[in-house]
Every structure is written in C-alpha cells, then in structure tokens.
Amino acid sequence: MTTNKVTDEQEAAPVKVLEDVQHTTCCIVGGGPAGAVLAYILARNGVDVTLLEKHGDFDRDFRGDTLHPAIMELMDQLGLADRLLHLYHTRLGSFNLNTDGGAVSIDLSHLLTKYPYITFMPQVEFLTFLTDEAKRYPCFHLIMDADVKELIEENGKIVGVRYQPPDGWHAVRAALTVGADGRFSKVRHLIGIELVKSAPPMDVLWFRLPRKPEDGEGVAGTIHDGAMFVMLDRDTEWQIAYAIPKGKYKQIQAAGLPAVRQKVAEALPYMADRMELIKDWKQLSLLAVESSMCRRWYAPGLLLIGDAAHVMSPVAGVGINYAVQDAVAAANLLTAPLQQGNLTVADLAAVQQQREWPVKVMQAAQGAVQERILKGALQAGKPFKLPLIIRLPFVRNIAARLIAFGVRRVRLKV
Ligand SMILES: Cc1cc2nc3c(=O)[nH]c(=O)nc-3n(C[C@H](O)[C@H](O)[C@H](O)COP(=O)(O)OP(=O)(O)OC[C@H]3O[C@@H](n4cnc5c(N)ncnc54)[C@H](O)[C@@H]3O)c2cc1C
C-alpha cells in the first residue's frame, strides 16, 4: 500500500492545528449517489456513519439525472419510493435513436418490474431527499464543505481522514473509510491505487438550451452527418450531449461557434430558433470520455466504490446505476462486520469480487457499441447505417434490461 508520503517541504510547513477529532464506524468521502446510498443504508441498520461532502450543496452542473428501474426498486425496498416520486420528475418508458439511416427504439415498458421506466429527477433533489431521510437516524452525520485532503494511516491500515472546511483542519477516525468521491477520487489518489483506462472513441460537449413544450420530453438521440446528440429533458431546458470524435475539440473550436450552431441546427432542426443563445465557448463544457477500473478496490481499512473504483462510458447512461449497486453490495457485505466490529480485508475484497465482473461485462458491452455504432456515427460525410443486429427485437430487449438493471440485479439484503 502506498499512501501520500510527507515530503521535506511539507515537513517544513507550519504544523496543522487540528480543530477536533470525530469518531465514527464508517467514514464515507463523497456525497454522490454511491456515498449517499451507502450512508443511508448503514445508518438505517444502526451503523454510525459520517458522510463528508466537499461542496456546500448537492447541486451539480451537467450530471446525470437518471434513476433507472434498479434504483427505484431499491428505493421501494427501503420504503422510500412513494415519497421520492412525490418530488417533481418525468418518466421515460422508451428511447428513440434517430439516424440518417433509420430509427431504432429501446423499450423499457415491458420489463418485469414495478418501475418499467427511467425516472428523470435532478440529482440535487435525489441526494437532498436521501440525506434528509438519513437524518432521521441519530447515527447518521453529514458534514458539508468537508474537503478531504489526507488519509490517516496507522500500522499499515487506514483509520480515517483529515478534511478541511474553511475554518481549519478536522479529522474523522473510523473502522472503515470509503472513497465514494467520484471519477477524480482524491482518496484513490492518496492511497496510490491506479485506474486501468481505455479510451472510448469520443468526447462529449455538454450545453443547455431552453425546452419548449412542443419539443416533447424525456430523452431523444440523433445521429446526423458525423455528429451524435443525446438530449435530456430537464423540465425548462434540454441538457444536450454532443458526441465528438475523441481529441477533436480543438479542431471544432478553431472552426468557430457559428459552425457548432449550424451543426446542431442541421441535426435538430427544431432547435434552430434557439441556437443564437449559444454565444460563448464557456456555455459548452467538455467531458473527456473514459472507461476505466481500478485493479484493486480496497486496502486495509479502505474501500473504493462508484466512479472512484470505475468510470463507466456514457453509453446507456449506467454510471449512477452502477454507483448505487456498488453501494448496495457494500452494505450487504459490510453491515454485519461493521456492527460486530470484526471487519476484515477479506470482507472488502468480497465487495470487489461481487461488483468487478458486472463492471467488466458492462464495459465490454459499451466498448462493442462504441466500436460498432459510435465510431461509424462520428465519421462526417459517410452515410451511417445502424447495424442490423440492433434492430433485432431480442437484442433490443437485452439492451433494455442492461440499461434498467445492469448486468446483475443487486437486491438489498440488510
Ligand atoms: C456530464 C455528465 C453526465 C452524466 N450523465 C449521466 C446519466 O445521464 N446517467 C447516469 O447514470 N450517469 C451519468 N453520468 C455519470 C454519473 O454522474 C456518475 O457515474 C455517478 O454520479 C457516479 O456516482 P458517484 O457517487 O460514484 O460519484 P459522484 O457522483 O461523482 O460523487 C462524488 C462526490 O464526491 C465529492 N467529492 C469529491 N472529492 C471530494 C473530497 N476530496 N472530499 C469530499 N468530497 C469529495 C463530490 O463533490 C461529489 O459530490 C454523467 C456524468 C457526467 C460527468
């Protein structure tokens, strides 16, 4: 295990004055879907848990707002689904991909589940709801503005973290530290676990445009002349993903904003009347798409879950689903040892063992879609034809199941 070494420079720095040291059983770094769900389930089972979130709120720019059927089933198991569905949301039972070479639809509405649709809800609402529900349990502690910067290591084991809100340093000591701090995980960096990466053939430019009622709702996908767009309904606006060939952002920038506006308007003619609202490159946010996984998800006293352990390609939008399923698997396997105070490294390894293969299988499926569909779709000037296989009903059914539940349905057992 490698942790952040104290350099000569750091040794010369003024000694940190620790404001306080808190003690908990499980310290979770990161209040995203993975961290919030794990914290909720542990607290519900009487495990003392401290959730540290770097930001002052849960609002995110350009994040996923999807709750797939697997997540709704979990909410149902937890007795939270009805209350959650009282919050503003939209539902999507099927998804159409329109291309110059034909259209294809993925239909979730026939799936055997109480929730045969994708629930669209701003992630901030979901996370606020979940953490508010967790606050009913006295053993749940949420600390916002808590930017975790160091791990505390003793005798080769992680025993907590140090974080820094604006007022100084604090420490949390715990039997287990969970890194649920997303794709740029500080915890993963500090422990020295590397991601094994593969590079999907695209990057994504995100931007927003106002949504009019006549546009329709839910999700729409379009492939047109070397460009792919996926539009996500966020009530009053569309969050639009513009997939571009990997590494071509500079070239697109050099061609200028008018060229971007024209490209969007050609592919999505009903957006043409709004394209002048895109006036500045700052309105476009570049997401370098990657697909990756840690070889090892754990170290003594520490576990990585969600994007911190594996970044999923955006194909099929399974990132949140997978992050939440990691959290459920971790809760199933670790609640008893945490309650009994006998957590071992083998318990942490079991979480990776259970979740690693569904991640690998999904990433392989996403890789196949990227190679067989997206690569061709992103070649300008070449007529694009959807591969025949995606038109086959049973293939579309498999795709619907993978989107809804992932490779392995994870049920809560605690
Ligand atoms: C632009 C974009 C669009 C996406 N769209 C979709 C979609 O439609 N559907 C889908 O399923 N997935 C989507 N994803 C992926 C999805 O957002 C992630 O897979 C999912 O959020 C991962 O959850 P997580 O809890 O592991 O990490 P995150 O959601 O990244 O949460 C990590 C949390 O840790 C906090 N944190 C980070 N560092 C620290 C620190 N040092 N100390 C304390 N806290 C820290 C962060 O503030 C954050 O709240 C999208 C991703 C992006 C970037």
The ligand as an SDF file (V2000), in Angstrom:
LIG
                    3D

 53 58  0  0  0  0  0  0  0  0999 V2000
  -21.6600   15.3530  -17.6940 C   0  0  0  0  0  0  0  0  0  0  0  0
  -22.0750   14.0240  -17.1370 C   0  0  0  0  0  0  0  0  0  0  0  0
  -23.3100   13.4860  -17.4330 C   0  0  0  0  0  0  0  0  0  0  0  0
  -23.6940   12.2480  -16.9210 C   0  0  0  0  0  0  0  0  0  0  0  0
  -24.9080   11.7180  -17.2360 N   0  0  0  0  0  0  0  0  0  0  0  0
  -25.2850   10.5340  -16.6750 C   0  0  0  0  0  0  0  0  0  0  0  0
  -26.5930    9.9820  -16.8910 C   0  0  0  0  0  0  0  0  0  0  0  0
  -27.4130   10.5540  -17.5980 O   0  0  0  0  0  0  0  0  0  0  0  0
  -26.9090    8.7980  -16.2870 N   0  0  0  0  0  0  0  0  0  0  0  0
  -26.0110    8.1500  -15.4880 C   0  0  0  0  0  0  0  0  0  0  0  0
  -26.3310    7.0720  -14.9630 O   0  0  0  0  0  0  0  0  0  0  0  0
  -24.7840    8.6460  -15.2640 N   0  0  0  0  0  0  0  0  0  0  0  0
  -24.4100    9.8220  -15.8250 C   0  0  0  0  0  0  0  0  0  0  0  0
  -23.1670   10.3290  -15.5580 N   0  0  0  0  0  0  0  0  0  0  0  0
  -22.2660    9.6000  -14.6880 C   0  0  0  0  0  0  0  0  0  0  0  0
  -22.7190    9.7390  -13.2350 C   0  0  0  0  0  0  0  0  0  0  0  0
  -22.8860   11.1120  -12.9070 O   0  0  0  0  0  0  0  0  0  0  0  0
  -21.6970    9.0950  -12.3290 C   0  0  0  0  0  0  0  0  0  0  0  0
  -21.4080    7.7840  -12.7710 O   0  0  0  0  0  0  0  0  0  0  0  0
  -22.2350    8.9980  -10.8960 C   0  0  0  0  0  0  0  0  0  0  0  0
  -22.5950   10.2700  -10.4260 O   0  0  0  0  0  0  0  0  0  0  0  0
  -21.1840    8.3820  -10.0030 C   0  0  0  0  0  0  0  0  0  0  0  0
  -21.6210    8.4690   -8.6750 O   0  0  0  0  0  0  0  0  0  0  0  0
  -20.5540    8.5080   -7.5050 P   0  0  0  0  0  0  0  0  0  0  0  0
  -21.3410    8.6830   -6.2530 O   0  0  0  0  0  0  0  0  0  0  0  0
  -19.6200    7.3740   -7.6240 O   0  0  0  0  0  0  0  0  0  0  0  0
  -19.6620    9.8130   -7.7870 O   0  0  0  0  0  0  0  0  0  0  0  0
  -20.0870   11.3310   -7.9580 P   0  0  0  0  0  0  0  0  0  0  0  0
  -21.4840   11.4760   -8.3620 O   0  0  0  0  0  0  0  0  0  0  0  0
  -19.0390   11.9410   -8.8010 O   0  0  0  0  0  0  0  0  0  0  0  0
  -19.9820   11.9180   -6.4810 O   0  0  0  0  0  0  0  0  0  0  0  0
  -18.7470   12.1260   -5.8580 C   0  0  0  0  0  0  0  0  0  0  0  0
  -18.9460   13.1240   -4.7350 C   0  0  0  0  0  0  0  0  0  0  0  0
  -17.7170   13.2330   -4.0040 O   0  0  0  0  0  0  0  0  0  0  0  0
  -17.4820   14.5900   -3.7060 C   0  0  0  0  0  0  0  0  0  0  0  0
  -16.0440   14.7430   -3.5130 N   0  0  0  0  0  0  0  0  0  0  0  0
  -15.0840   14.7160   -4.4630 C   0  0  0  0  0  0  0  0  0  0  0  0
  -13.8750   14.8840   -3.8960 N   0  0  0  0  0  0  0  0  0  0  0  0
  -14.0890   15.0100   -2.5610 C   0  0  0  0  0  0  0  0  0  0  0  0
  -13.2400   15.2360   -1.4530 C   0  0  0  0  0  0  0  0  0  0  0  0
  -11.9070   15.3440   -1.5840 N   0  0  0  0  0  0  0  0  0  0  0  0
  -13.7910   15.3280   -0.2170 N   0  0  0  0  0  0  0  0  0  0  0  0
  -15.1350   15.2210   -0.0470 C   0  0  0  0  0  0  0  0  0  0  0  0
  -15.9970   15.0200   -1.0730 N   0  0  0  0  0  0  0  0  0  0  0  0
  -15.4610   14.9190   -2.3090 C   0  0  0  0  0  0  0  0  0  0  0  0
  -18.0120   15.3330   -4.9270 C   0  0  0  0  0  0  0  0  0  0  0  0
  -18.2900   16.6790   -4.6360 O   0  0  0  0  0  0  0  0  0  0  0  0
  -19.2830   14.5210   -5.2350 C   0  0  0  0  0  0  0  0  0  0  0  0
  -20.3910   15.0120   -4.5460 O   0  0  0  0  0  0  0  0  0  0  0  0
  -22.7870   11.5520  -16.0810 C   0  0  0  0  0  0  0  0  0  0  0  0
  -21.5400   12.0960  -15.7720 C   0  0  0  0  0  0  0  0  0  0  0  0
  -21.1820   13.3200  -16.2890 C   0  0  0  0  0  0  0  0  0  0  0  0
  -19.8230   13.9040  -15.9440 C   0  0  0  0  0  0  0  0  0  0  0  0
  1  2  1  0
  2  3  1  0
  2 52  2  0
  3  4  2  0
  4  5  1  0
  4 50  1  0
  5  6  2  0
  6  7  1  0
  6 13  1  0
  7  8  2  0
  7  9  1  0
  9 10  1  0
 10 11  2  0
 10 12  1  0
 12 13  2  0
 13 14  1  0
 14 15  1  0
 14 50  1  0
 15 16  1  0
 16 17  1  0
 16 18  1  0
 18 19  1  0
 18 20  1  0
 20 21  1  0
 20 22  1  0
 22 23  1  0
 23 24  1  0
 24 25  2  0
 24 26  1  0
 24 27  1  0
 27 28  1  0
 28 29  2  0
 28 30  1  0
 28 31  1  0
 31 32  1  0
 32 33  1  0
 33 34  1  0
 33 48  1  0
 34 35  1  0
 35 36  1  0
 35 46  1  0
 36 37  1  0
 36 45  1  0
 37 38  2  0
 38 39  1  0
 39 40  1  0
 39 45  2  0
 40 41  1  0
 40 42  2  0
 42 43  1  0
 43 44  2  0
 44 45  1  0
 46 47  1  0
 46 48  1  0
 48 49  1  0
 50 51  2  0
 51 52  1  0
 52 53  1  0
M  END
$$$$
